[in-house]
Amino acid sequence: MRLPEPYKIKMVEPIHLLPKEERKKRLQAAGLNVFALKAEDVFIDLLTDSGTNAMSDNQWSGMMIGDESYAGCRNFYHLQDTVKDVFGYNYVVPTHQGRGAENSFFSILIKPGQYVIGNMHFDTTEAHIHLKKGIPVNLVIDDAFDTSKYHPFKGNVDLDKLEHFIDEKGAENIAFMLITITCNTAGGQPVSMENIREVSRICKEHKIPVYIDAARFAENAYFIKTREEGYADKSIAEIVKEMFSYAEGFTMSAKKDALVNIGGMIGIKDNEELYNRVREINISFEGFPTYGGLAGRDLEAIARGLKEVLDIDYLRARIGQVEYLGKMLTDAGIPIQTPVGGHAVFVNAGKFLPHIDHEQFPGEALAAELYLESGVRAVEIGTCMMGRDAEGKNIIAPMELMRLTIPRRVYTDNHMNYVAESLINIYNRRDNVRGLKFAYEPPILRHFLAKFEWA
Ligand SMILES: Cc1ncc(COP(=O)(O)O)c(C=O)c1O
């Protein structure tokens, strides 16, 4: 039996379903891009799990003791102690969110022309590597691209690909290895402890530093506990400590597993010189090192969230809900990334809508249709998000996905039932869903601000 959530609801926020005709008008006004919808026109918002968390009474009460001093606020020191306790790292530099951490950290780490290798970089990560004139390289295992195949750790780095890449390009041309846990772009898929350990060993041999993109570190730890031999009896806290022991530092968007609505950070294990350089550069982008673009109250909420997220009952309910939605869809024959990831169900829009070509964006088309059908907002992770290559050609995504991203502690299983029924309705009439073409295409991170027309 699946245990219910280990919390009860103390405050509610009303949501409304607009009539279908009204939804159509709003979607057309948004250029068929669900990013441009007003949130109040959305019934159930599965655009992202980023910053959409419901905080606990413990976190809200912590916000009341936010110390809003410019320098040296007590909440920074609480965060520093928490980072030491949870990750075993001595140093932390707060940032306004994950991409702020990427910007500051990568400014120091990447020399123009160097490769940044990883399992699969997130889109803002890729953008920041490019902005520093680095070259992002994804070395995830091939099984990650087969949505129907079971693999317990589809976010793993392919160790053969890694060794070949180092041999071919030379370690001196590689700035660092970034392991993203869980691997968002591969479908929220986890990385095993064995893989993290081996990647770290190989990189150490070649003197390539290893860092972690830690946005969903606790969800990754949950998968290690439940799927990897030898970890069933370990606590989430122990698993987290071990994962981070194999790296030298991390960037983190706190908007995920710190269970808050804003924030980010750079963590550094013990390299004081690196820490000092990061602190210095971070001042011009994010602010003084003890606030880093955040209010004292935000730092307090992050510190408390980093502890709360280690609760196994919370993680079981959280990932159990994602699995619950995934099962309803697979039972109806809808192709999804299996097994489901930690924060989202990734629908294989390419297989769902085989009549729509990559360059007519099946994931975008399905997201637009889902909003029309139900007021539910999802997001494309596919060719539109990938952008164009140096020659201006669309980079064809290895998988055309539509992500149903579940905010933490926000929706109930009844909301999930409605989402599943809506998608099943579309699946039963999928032949009449049309592809999209650009009415306006922004030059960078185009999926956010693009406008479309039906092809
Ligand atoms: C794996 C990963 N890294 C980095 C980021 C960027 O974080 P932020 O949105 O806080 O800038 C995200 C955001 O979704 C992410 O999923």
The ligand as an SDF file (V2000), in Angstrom:
LIG
                    3D

 16 16  0  0  0  0  0  0  0  0999 V2000
   19.5680   20.3550  -13.5460 C   0  0  0  0  0  0  0  0  0  0  0  0
   19.3730   21.8400  -13.5270 C   0  0  0  0  0  0  0  0  0  0  0  0
   20.4410   22.6450  -13.4570 N   0  0  0  0  0  0  0  0  0  0  0  0
   20.3240   23.9790  -13.4080 C   0  0  0  0  0  0  0  0  0  0  0  0
   19.0840   24.5900  -13.4540 C   0  0  0  0  0  0  0  0  0  0  0  0
   19.0060   26.1040  -13.4340 C   0  0  0  0  0  0  0  0  0  0  0  0
   18.4880   26.5550  -12.2380 O   0  0  0  0  0  0  0  0  0  0  0  0
   17.6220   27.8930  -12.0780 P   0  0  0  0  0  0  0  0  0  0  0  0
   16.3550   27.6980  -12.8400 O   0  0  0  0  0  0  0  0  0  0  0  0
   17.4130   28.0470  -10.6160 O   0  0  0  0  0  0  0  0  0  0  0  0
   18.4180   29.0110  -12.6560 O   0  0  0  0  0  0  0  0  0  0  0  0
   17.9460   23.7870  -13.5370 C   0  0  0  0  0  0  0  0  0  0  0  0
   16.6090   24.4180  -13.5740 C   0  0  0  0  0  0  0  0  0  0  0  0
   15.6230   23.8350  -13.9040 O   0  0  0  0  0  0  0  0  0  0  0  0
   18.0960   22.3680  -13.5720 C   0  0  0  0  0  0  0  0  0  0  0  0
   17.0320   21.5450  -13.6480 O   0  0  0  0  0  0  0  0  0  0  0  0
  1  2  1  0
  2  3  1  0
  2 15  2  0
  3  4  2  0
  4  5  1  0
  5  6  1  0
  5 12  2  0
  6  7  1  0
  7  8  1  0
  8  9  2  0
  8 10  1  0
  8 11  1  0
 12 13  1  0
 12 15  1  0
 13 14  2  0
 15 16  1  0
M  END
$$$$
